[in-house]
Amino acid sequence: MKGSRVLIVEDEKKIAEIVKAYLEKEGFDVTVAGTGTKAISSLKDGFDLVILDLMLPDMSGEDICKTIRKDSDIPIIMLTAKNEEEDKIKGLGAGADDYVVKPFSPREVTARVKALLRRTGKKSLARFNNGDLVIDSEKFKVIKGGADIVLTPTEFKLLKCLAEHPEQVFSRLQLVNVILGYDYEGYDRTIDAHVKNIRHKIEDNQKNPSYIKTVHGVGYKFIGSIDED
């Protein structure tokens, strides 16, 4: 992980320099871009992760994120000054992998960077609960108890999203926008139907699930334990 290249896209110099200093202390190679235009131009140099501010002087963080996602799956952490769910949804819907709300601790950002690089740096094959569940992102394949499981593309994306963020609670609306797109106009309870279908296929006991847990009044989270390599 040390030596990984991180691009910070932030127009507030003080914030950018503090985060840069913390990351460099941990061995990261850090570059700062103060505008969206400079950030997009800098990406050709190759980076392992982007920390992207939602509010920039020349273009929005969502637009930059969408531009990056057209050509790259590089991990993106979105910075937002607002704690509103709508802002978080916009960031995730545009393609961000994680978000941090200002004001934040530089240590928290550093921890998020490390965690995201660990997740995205792993092989496409992820095993959970001592091999009981296997998710192969490259082949779009799921194996449960040694048997192939057939999931629809939406079900696969939903399961993969939850599994990549263990213990993180997602609201139904967040999942709608991450899985189906920010412009999707469908009812957010659609997620309940997809979760029900996934549980039917991967849970031994749907009333006491081992993988997707309902957080009442909020949404869902993934509770399976990933197997260490």
Backbone bond lengths (Angstrom), bond angles and torsions (degrees), N, CA, C in turn:
res aa  C-N    CA-C-N  psi(-1)  N-CA   C-N-CA  omega(-1)  CA-C   N-CA-C  phi
1 M - - - 1.455 - - 1.531 111.52 -
2 K 1.324 116.63 -35.90 1.461 119.48 176.81 1.511 109.28 -62.62
3 G 1.332 114.85 139.47 1.454 119.25 -177.92 1.514 112.38 94.24
4 S 1.342 117.73 -8.51 1.464 120.98 177.55 1.519 109.35 -62.92
5 R 1.329 115.42 141.72 1.464 120.15 -177.03 1.522 110.83 -93.28
6 V 1.338 115.70 126.09 1.461 121.66 -178.33 1.521 109.95 -119.55
7 L 1.332 116.31 132.13 1.465 121.69 175.88 1.528 108.24 -105.78
8 I 1.337 116.51 120.19 1.467 121.85 175.88 1.530 108.23 -98.93
9 V 1.322 116.89 120.47 1.465 121.82 178.79 1.525 106.83 -107.94
10 E 1.313 116.44 98.42 1.469 122.46 -171.98 1.522 109.25 -154.08
11 D 1.347 117.54 126.38 1.462 120.18 -177.66 1.533 112.98 -87.37
12 E 1.340 117.28 -14.39 1.464 119.64 176.11 1.530 107.89 -85.29
13 K 1.324 115.50 105.07 1.466 121.48 -172.00 1.528 112.92 -58.34
14 K 1.332 116.82 -40.28 1.458 119.89 -177.45 1.534 110.76 -61.88
15 I 1.332 115.59 -45.49 1.469 120.31 179.29 1.522 110.13 -63.20
16 A 1.331 115.53 -46.42 1.464 120.32 -178.66 1.520 111.82 -59.99
17 E 1.328 116.69 -42.60 1.462 120.35 -177.95 1.529 112.45 -69.02
18 I 1.336 115.88 -37.10 1.472 119.08 178.95 1.528 110.33 -65.92
19 V 1.330 116.72 -47.42 1.474 120.34 179.42 1.525 110.01 -63.45
20 K 1.325 116.30 -40.25 1.468 121.47 178.75 1.534 110.50 -59.86
21 A 1.338 115.97 -44.26 1.463 120.46 -178.68 1.531 111.37 -63.27
22 Y 1.325 116.40 -42.74 1.470 120.26 -179.83 1.530 111.04 -64.78
23 L 1.331 115.99 -42.91 1.462 119.94 -178.96 1.528 111.26 -67.84
24 E 1.325 116.12 -40.81 1.466 119.25 179.03 1.521 111.27 -65.10
25 K 1.321 116.89 -33.75 1.462 121.30 177.01 1.534 110.58 -61.59
26 E 1.354 115.98 -29.84 1.464 121.57 179.22 1.530 112.51 -89.24
27 G 1.338 115.99 4.40 1.459 119.74 174.88 1.510 116.35 95.68
28 F 1.343 117.32 9.53 1.462 120.25 179.49 1.533 110.66 -83.94
29 D 1.320 115.29 150.86 1.466 122.51 174.62 1.523 106.70 -95.98
30 V 1.339 117.46 110.94 1.470 121.34 -168.82 1.526 112.81 -115.01
31 T 1.333 115.15 136.17 1.461 122.66 174.20 1.519 108.10 -123.76
32 V 1.342 117.21 141.59 1.464 122.07 179.70 1.525 110.22 -113.45
33 A 1.339 115.09 134.72 1.467 121.50 174.11 1.521 107.42 -123.15
34 G 1.330 117.26 129.31 1.458 121.18 -176.32 1.508 115.16 -89.82
35 T 1.329 116.91 -8.58 1.469 120.96 179.52 1.527 110.00 -137.15
36 G 1.326 114.83 161.73 1.453 119.56 177.80 1.517 111.81 -65.63
37 T 1.320 116.13 -38.68 1.464 121.03 179.98 1.516 111.24 -60.80
38 K 1.336 115.63 -45.29 1.468 120.12 179.32 1.528 110.46 -66.23
39 A 1.331 116.08 -36.32 1.463 120.11 -179.36 1.526 110.88 -63.28
40 I 1.318 116.39 -48.55 1.463 120.83 -178.95 1.524 110.64 -62.48
41 S 1.336 115.65 -38.11 1.460 120.03 177.95 1.521 111.22 -67.04
42 S 1.346 116.73 -36.66 1.465 121.36 -177.35 1.521 112.97 -71.65
43 L 1.332 117.14 -24.99 1.464 120.85 -174.33 1.529 113.16 -60.73
44 K 1.321 116.06 -23.99 1.473 119.52 179.87 1.522 111.64 -65.39
45 D 1.336 116.73 -17.74 1.466 120.57 179.59 1.523 112.12 -78.12
46 G 1.322 116.44 -12.60 1.460 120.69 175.94 1.516 113.28 87.85
47 F 1.336 116.92 115.78 1.454 122.57 178.30 1.523 109.88 -133.48
48 D 1.333 115.50 159.71 1.460 121.03 179.82 1.524 112.05 -97.05
49 L 1.346 116.30 -18.39 1.467 120.12 -179.26 1.526 109.35 -162.75
50 V 1.336 115.54 149.22 1.468 121.49 178.53 1.523 109.56 -122.54
51 I 1.352 116.27 131.83 1.463 122.30 170.90 1.523 105.34 -105.22
52 L 1.324 116.80 114.91 1.463 121.52 -167.23 1.528 112.22 -121.00
53 D 1.332 116.88 120.02 1.461 121.37 177.24 1.525 109.44 -74.10
54 L 1.332 115.80 140.96 1.463 120.63 -178.73 1.523 112.07 -70.98
55 M 1.344 115.76 -33.66 1.464 120.61 -176.82 1.525 110.46 -111.86
56 L 1.335 116.04 114.49 1.462 121.93 179.11 1.527 109.43 -127.92
57 P 1.328 118.38 158.75 1.465 120.43 -173.96 1.525 114.75 -67.76
58 D 1.331 117.96 -28.16 1.467 118.96 -173.32 1.526 114.68 -108.86
59 M 1.323 118.10 -23.75 1.459 120.59 179.03 1.522 109.58 -160.90
60 S 1.329 116.03 160.43 1.464 119.35 -176.61 1.527 111.42 -79.08
61 G 1.322 114.43 154.03 1.459 119.74 178.03 1.517 111.40 -61.90
62 E 1.352 117.18 -35.58 1.466 120.19 178.84 1.522 111.19 -61.53
63 D 1.349 116.19 -42.26 1.466 119.87 -179.63 1.530 111.32 -65.70
64 I 1.335 115.72 -39.49 1.465 119.61 177.92 1.525 109.78 -64.37
65 C 1.328 114.94 -43.26 1.462 120.57 -179.63 1.526 110.74 -60.19
66 K 1.327 116.21 -45.17 1.467 120.74 179.25 1.527 110.92 -63.52
67 T 1.336 116.32 -38.24 1.464 120.62 178.46 1.525 110.71 -63.84
68 I 1.332 115.90 -43.79 1.469 120.50 178.60 1.520 110.32 -62.30
69 R 1.346 116.35 -43.27 1.462 121.09 -175.51 1.529 113.56 -67.61
70 K 1.324 117.37 -16.25 1.467 119.75 177.63 1.527 111.17 -66.05
71 D 1.338 116.10 -30.52 1.460 120.09 -174.75 1.521 114.71 -124.55
72 S 1.338 117.80 -8.00 1.460 118.24 -171.85 1.525 112.04 -146.62
73 D 1.335 115.59 150.64 1.470 121.10 174.33 1.529 110.16 -109.51
74 I 1.336 116.41 23.65 1.461 121.38 179.43 1.534 109.99 -56.28
75 P 1.328 119.06 138.08 1.467 121.78 178.90 1.532 111.22 -60.97
76 I 1.334 115.75 137.49 1.466 121.28 -179.05 1.521 109.96 -130.21
77 I 1.341 115.85 127.38 1.457 121.79 172.44 1.520 107.12 -107.49
78 M 1.327 117.26 121.16 1.454 121.65 -178.89 1.522 110.96 -91.73
79 L 1.335 116.84 134.79 1.458 122.60 174.98 1.519 108.46 -102.48
80 T 1.327 117.75 129.09 1.455 120.87 178.45 1.514 110.54 -133.14
81 A 1.328 116.35 142.61 1.464 120.89 -179.85 1.517 111.26 -85.58
82 K 1.327 116.38 -7.14 1.464 120.35 -178.08 1.527 110.70 -112.57
83 N 1.327 114.29 144.71 1.457 120.01 -179.28 1.524 111.76 -99.64
84 E 1.341 115.61 15.24 1.456 120.07 -179.34 1.523 110.23 -74.96
85 E 1.334 115.52 140.65 1.461 119.94 -179.36 1.523 110.64 -60.31
86 E 1.335 116.62 -34.67 1.457 120.85 -177.78 1.533 111.08 -59.44
87 D 1.341 116.63 -39.90 1.461 120.38 -179.83 1.520 111.26 -68.04
88 K 1.340 115.42 -38.90 1.461 119.29 178.19 1.527 110.25 -65.00
89 I 1.330 115.52 -41.31 1.465 120.80 -179.86 1.520 110.55 -63.04
90 K 1.331 116.48 -41.42 1.462 120.00 178.60 1.521 111.06 -59.74
91 G 1.337 115.32 -44.44 1.459 119.77 -179.73 1.512 112.37 -64.05
92 L 1.335 116.36 -47.15 1.463 120.32 179.39 1.525 110.74 -66.64
93 G 1.329 115.81 -38.87 1.460 119.71 179.47 1.513 113.10 -65.75
94 A 1.334 116.14 -28.89 1.467 120.07 179.07 1.524 112.30 -79.14
95 G 1.343 116.24 -11.28 1.466 119.11 177.23 1.506 115.85 120.76
96 A 1.355 117.72 4.24 1.463 119.89 177.83 1.530 109.84 -69.79
97 D 1.328 116.03 149.51 1.464 121.13 -179.98 1.525 112.32 -92.45
98 D 1.338 116.10 -24.31 1.456 120.56 -177.25 1.525 107.56 -158.29
99 Y 1.315 117.00 166.81 1.459 120.27 177.93 1.518 110.26 -143.61
100 V 1.333 115.94 152.02 1.462 123.04 177.42 1.520 107.13 -131.68
101 V 1.331 115.85 134.03 1.458 120.46 -177.52 1.528 110.98 -95.05
102 K 1.329 116.75 132.48 1.465 122.46 174.93 1.526 109.60 -78.37
103 P 1.342 119.13 145.92 1.468 125.78 -6.23 1.522 110.56 -74.30
104 F 1.318 115.84 145.83 1.462 120.19 -177.04 1.524 110.01 -130.77
105 S 1.312 114.38 165.26 1.459 120.46 175.58 1.534 108.39 -88.76
106 P 1.337 118.20 131.69 1.469 120.13 176.49 1.522 111.76 -57.04
107 R 1.340 116.05 -30.61 1.458 119.87 177.87 1.525 110.55 -65.87
108 E 1.348 116.02 -37.04 1.464 119.88 178.53 1.522 110.07 -64.49
109 V 1.330 116.22 -44.48 1.464 119.65 179.33 1.529 110.41 -61.24
110 T 1.326 116.17 -43.37 1.465 120.63 178.97 1.523 110.75 -60.67
111 A 1.334 116.22 -42.12 1.470 120.76 178.84 1.521 110.60 -64.72
112 R 1.337 117.13 -40.12 1.471 120.98 178.92 1.522 110.48 -64.87
113 V 1.323 116.30 -40.00 1.471 120.84 178.65 1.524 110.15 -60.82
114 K 1.325 116.01 -47.76 1.464 120.09 -179.37 1.523 111.36 -62.40
115 A 1.344 116.27 -44.19 1.463 120.51 -178.59 1.517 111.35 -63.87
116 L 1.328 116.68 -42.03 1.462 120.52 -178.65 1.522 111.48 -68.22
117 L 1.326 116.39 -39.20 1.466 119.74 177.65 1.524 111.14 -67.16
118 R 1.331 116.48 -34.75 1.464 119.27 176.52 1.520 110.07 -64.35
119 R 1.335 116.27 -43.10 1.467 119.86 -178.38 1.519 111.13 -66.61
120 T 1.324 116.04 -49.81 1.464 119.25 -175.12 1.520 112.38 -75.87
121 G 1.330 116.04 -19.08 1.459 119.54 -179.69 1.510 113.61 -83.38
122 K 1.328 115.62 -10.71 1.458 118.83 -179.04 1.515 111.04 -75.20
123 K 1.319 115.20 164.63 1.454 120.97 178.72 1.519 109.26 -64.16
124 S 1.340 115.95 161.14 1.453 120.80 -178.44 1.524 111.59 -67.72
125 L 1.345 116.13 -15.41 1.463 120.84 -178.57 1.528 109.76 -96.31
126 A 1.321 117.01 120.48 1.460 121.50 179.35 1.525 109.44 -121.51
127 R 1.330 116.20 130.81 1.461 121.59 179.69 1.528 110.02 -113.45
128 F 1.326 115.41 142.89 1.452 120.73 -177.62 1.529 111.02 -131.74
129 N 1.341 114.35 150.57 1.470 121.93 176.78 1.524 111.93 51.01
130 N 1.341 114.34 56.40 1.470 121.59 177.55 1.529 112.99 57.44
131 G 1.319 114.94 43.09 1.461 120.26 175.05 1.516 115.00 82.23
132 D 1.332 117.27 4.37 1.464 119.86 -179.24 1.525 111.27 -65.14
133 L 1.331 116.39 -37.32 1.465 121.80 179.24 1.518 109.27 -124.59
134 V 1.327 116.49 131.10 1.464 121.95 179.25 1.522 108.19 -125.65
135 I 1.328 116.30 129.39 1.468 121.54 176.80 1.519 108.06 -117.55
136 D 1.319 116.07 116.86 1.461 122.39 179.03 1.525 108.06 -105.78
137 S 1.340 116.08 99.51 1.465 121.28 -175.82 1.522 112.59 -67.90
138 E 1.320 116.66 -29.93 1.470 120.49 -177.86 1.521 111.18 -72.25
139 K 1.321 116.04 -40.14 1.467 120.91 -177.57 1.529 112.69 -97.93
140 F 1.343 116.28 2.01 1.463 121.19 -177.63 1.530 110.05 51.21
141 K 1.324 114.15 52.42 1.459 120.10 -173.24 1.524 110.33 -130.98
142 V 1.344 115.81 141.89 1.456 121.61 177.64 1.522 108.75 -127.20
143 I 1.328 115.51 133.68 1.458 121.51 178.93 1.526 108.08 -121.55
144 K 1.320 117.15 129.03 1.460 122.17 179.45 1.533 108.18 -124.66
145 G 1.328 115.62 120.38 1.454 120.01 179.36 1.516 113.22 59.05
146 G 1.347 115.70 31.56 1.453 120.36 178.27 1.518 114.71 87.13
147 A 1.330 117.79 -4.63 1.474 121.21 -178.99 1.527 110.61 -111.49
148 D 1.322 116.37 141.27 1.458 121.04 177.35 1.528 110.10 -65.82
149 I 1.321 115.86 136.71 1.459 122.04 178.45 1.524 108.69 -113.50
150 V 1.302 116.69 132.95 1.461 121.24 179.53 1.526 109.45 -93.56
151 L 1.332 115.78 114.95 1.461 121.88 175.68 1.521 109.08 -114.79
152 T 1.325 116.61 148.44 1.456 119.86 172.74 1.530 107.78 -71.75
153 P 1.334 118.51 161.19 1.472 119.90 178.25 1.533 112.79 -54.43
154 T 1.328 117.58 -39.56 1.460 120.53 179.90 1.522 110.71 -68.58
155 E 1.324 117.03 -42.04 1.466 120.60 177.70 1.522 110.65 -61.69
156 F 1.331 116.60 -41.31 1.465 120.20 179.81 1.524 110.36 -63.52
157 K 1.332 117.37 -46.00 1.459 121.44 -179.82 1.529 111.38 -61.69
158 L 1.324 115.83 -38.86 1.462 120.32 179.35 1.521 111.20 -66.45
159 L 1.329 116.64 -47.80 1.466 120.60 179.00 1.522 110.95 -62.38
160 K 1.318 117.26 -44.12 1.463 122.33 -179.50 1.533 110.39 -62.48
161 C 1.319 117.24 -43.08 1.469 121.37 179.85 1.524 110.65 -60.66
162 L 1.314 117.15 -47.54 1.458 120.96 -179.53 1.528 111.36 -65.57
163 A 1.350 116.13 -43.02 1.470 120.72 -177.67 1.523 112.23 -66.25
164 E 1.328 117.31 -30.03 1.459 120.95 -179.97 1.524 112.19 -77.49
165 H 1.339 116.84 -11.09 1.471 121.11 179.51 1.525 108.77 -129.87
166 P 1.336 117.53 64.03 1.460 120.77 -176.81 1.528 113.07 -56.60
167 E 1.327 114.70 136.31 1.467 123.63 178.18 1.527 113.40 70.96
168 Q 1.346 118.23 -2.15 1.466 119.60 176.75 1.521 108.95 -84.43
169 V 1.326 116.45 126.70 1.460 120.89 -178.48 1.525 109.83 -84.16
170 F 1.325 115.64 125.90 1.461 122.23 176.44 1.522 109.05 -109.96
171 S 1.328 116.94 132.64 1.457 119.52 172.93 1.528 108.18 -74.87
172 R 1.305 116.62 162.98 1.463 120.31 178.00 1.530 110.93 -60.04
173 L 1.328 115.37 -40.66 1.464 119.50 -178.62 1.525 110.99 -65.82
174 Q 1.333 116.53 -38.99 1.463 119.27 176.87 1.528 110.31 -61.51
175 L 1.311 116.60 -44.16 1.467 120.44 -178.66 1.523 111.49 -66.54
176 V 1.326 116.65 -38.01 1.467 119.96 176.47 1.522 110.04 -57.43
177 N 1.336 115.32 -45.73 1.464 118.99 -175.54 1.515 113.37 -76.65
178 V 1.329 117.85 -31.58 1.460 120.56 176.43 1.524 110.69 -72.74
179 I 1.317 116.71 -42.76 1.461 121.19 -173.72 1.525 112.81 -86.32
180 L 1.338 116.42 -42.61 1.456 120.24 -173.01 1.525 113.39 -104.94
181 G 1.327 116.99 -10.76 1.456 119.79 177.43 1.516 112.14 105.75
182 Y 1.324 115.47 145.98 1.467 121.27 -175.61 1.522 112.35 -63.32
183 D 1.333 117.49 -27.01 1.462 120.73 -177.59 1.525 112.74 -88.17
184 Y 1.344 116.81 0.27 1.454 120.28 -179.10 1.525 109.74 -64.75
185 E 1.327 117.01 129.45 1.461 120.97 -174.53 1.525 112.45 -104.11
186 G 1.309 117.23 8.93 1.450 121.10 -179.37 1.517 112.49 -72.83
187 Y 1.302 116.17 170.06 1.461 123.60 -179.19 1.523 109.18 -75.77
188 D 1.332 117.29 134.82 1.458 119.02 -174.70 1.530 113.13 -68.66
189 R 1.332 117.97 -14.19 1.464 120.49 175.90 1.528 111.28 -70.41
190 T 1.331 116.58 -6.93 1.460 120.59 173.22 1.534 109.59 -55.89
191 I 1.319 116.12 -33.94 1.465 121.14 -179.90 1.521 110.58 -60.04
192 D 1.335 117.31 -38.50 1.468 120.59 179.89 1.528 111.16 -58.48
193 A 1.320 115.76 -40.91 1.467 120.10 -179.77 1.521 110.77 -65.43
194 H 1.336 116.12 -41.71 1.468 119.94 179.50 1.529 110.86 -66.12
195 V 1.326 116.91 -42.20 1.472 120.49 178.82 1.526 109.93 -62.82
196 K 1.324 116.45 -42.40 1.467 120.28 178.73 1.527 110.69 -58.45
197 N 1.339 116.51 -43.40 1.463 120.82 179.50 1.526 111.73 -65.11
198 I 1.335 116.01 -42.17 1.471 120.24 179.79 1.528 110.07 -63.93
199 R 1.324 116.15 -45.25 1.464 120.00 179.58 1.532 111.60 -59.61
200 H 1.315 115.64 -40.20 1.465 119.91 179.18 1.529 110.87 -59.40
201 K 1.331 115.72 -30.00 1.461 120.37 -175.55 1.534 113.75 -92.26
202 I 1.342 118.13 -26.98 1.476 118.67 -173.24 1.523 114.76 -120.38
203 E 1.318 118.06 -12.80 1.463 119.60 -177.44 1.528 111.39 -96.13
204 D 1.324 116.46 136.38 1.465 120.91 174.86 1.526 110.31 -74.81
205 N 1.326 115.79 -33.74 1.453 121.31 178.84 1.520 107.67 -135.81
206 Q 1.320 116.86 102.90 1.456 120.50 -175.14 1.526 112.88 -65.65
207 K 1.340 117.46 -24.35 1.455 120.36 179.00 1.525 111.61 -80.11
208 N 1.320 116.03 -20.22 1.461 121.61 177.27 1.533 107.94 -132.71
209 P 1.341 117.22 70.72 1.468 122.11 -171.87 1.527 114.11 -65.63
210 S 1.327 114.60 148.91 1.467 121.55 177.92 1.525 111.52 -99.93
211 Y 1.349 116.94 -10.70 1.457 119.05 -173.86 1.535 114.14 -124.36
212 I 1.292 118.13 -54.38 1.469 119.80 -178.26 1.526 109.49 -111.25
213 K 1.328 115.28 113.32 1.455 121.49 -177.85 1.527 110.70 -102.96
214 T 1.327 115.60 137.70 1.460 120.81 174.74 1.523 109.28 -81.43
215 V 1.318 116.09 129.34 1.465 121.62 173.26 1.522 105.19 -104.00
216 H 1.305 116.59 99.73 1.458 122.00 -170.66 1.529 112.54 -56.66
217 G 1.307 114.33 131.84 1.455 121.02 -179.59 1.508 114.04 82.45
218 V 1.345 116.77 -3.65 1.467 120.09 -178.05 1.533 111.49 -126.18
219 G 1.328 116.44 -66.49 1.465 119.21 -176.48 1.511 111.89 172.08
220 Y 1.346 115.87 -125.07 1.461 120.67 -175.06 1.529 111.35 -139.43
221 K 1.348 114.37 157.95 1.457 119.65 172.22 1.529 109.00 -146.98
222 F 1.335 116.06 156.94 1.458 123.05 179.34 1.522 108.94 -92.70
223 I 1.343 116.89 128.49 1.459 120.41 -175.67 1.532 113.16 -119.08
224 G 1.326 116.99 4.91 1.471 119.31 177.72 1.520 111.32 -66.42
225 S 1.319 117.38 149.05 1.465 122.06 179.27 1.512 109.98 -95.58
226 I 1.339 116.61 121.41 1.465 119.80 -179.45 1.526 110.54 -73.04
227 D 1.336 116.31 138.80 1.459 121.52 179.77 1.512 108.93 -78.37
228 E 1.325 116.56 135.37 1.455 120.81 176.38 1.534 108.97 -76.04
229 D 1.337 115.89 144.31 1.466 120.77 179.13 1.521 110.28 -68.93
